[in-house]
Amino acid sequence: MKLKNKVAIVTGSKRGIGKGIALCLAKEGCKVVVSDYVEDADGKKTTEELKKISDAIFVKADVSKEND
């Protein structure tokens, strides 16, 4: 895929299917934004795991709320 240096925002990506998608995107060269409505140890752990593969940050956001 042509994803090198693209930015992917993956909601609900601190665990489960979202985490799997974030890992796949990072392996393809994407810079990944891990996003969830709760900031906790899972989000930090996933972000640190992704940073070993590509650029990654965590952003706390509730996508069901327009102002977040």
TAVENQUI-V150004 format. One record per residue. N is the residue number from 1. SS is DSSP state (H for helix, E for strand, C for the rest). OMEGA is omega in degrees with one decimal (* if undefined). Layout:
# TAVENQUI-V150004
[[N	SS	OMEGA] [N	SS	OMEGA]]
This chain:
# TAVENQUI-V150004
[[1	C	178.5] [2	C	-176.1] [3	C	-177.3] [4	C	178.1] [5	C	171.8] [6	C	178.0] [7	E	178.1] [8	E	174.5] [9	E	-177.1] [10	E	-179.8] [11	E	-179.2] [12	C	-170.2] [13	C	-179.3] [14	C	175.6] [15	C	175.1] [16	H	-177.2] [17	H	179.3] [18	H	177.9] [19	H	178.4] [20	H	178.0] [21	H	179.1] [22	H	178.6] [23	H	178.5] [24	H	179.5] [25	H	178.3] [26	H	179.2] [27	H	177.4] [28	C	175.8] [29	C	178.5] [30	C	165.6] [31	E	-169.9] [32	E	171.5] [33	E	175.5] [34	E	-176.2] [35	E	175.8] [36	E	-179.3] [37	C	176.6] [38	C	176.5] [39	C	-177.8] [40	C	-176.9] [41	H	178.6] [42	H	179.3] [43	H	179.0] [44	H	-179.4] [45	H	179.1] [46	H	179.7] [47	H	178.7] [48	H	177.3] [49	H	179.6] [50	H	-179.7] [51	H	176.5] [52	C	-177.3] [53	C	-173.8] [54	C	174.2] [55	C	180.0] [56	E	174.5] [57	E	173.9] [58	E	175.5] [59	E	176.2] [60	E	179.9] [61	C	174.2] [62	C	-174.8] [63	C	175.8] [64	C	178.9] [65	C	-176.3] [66	C	-176.7] [67	C	177.6] [68	C	*]]
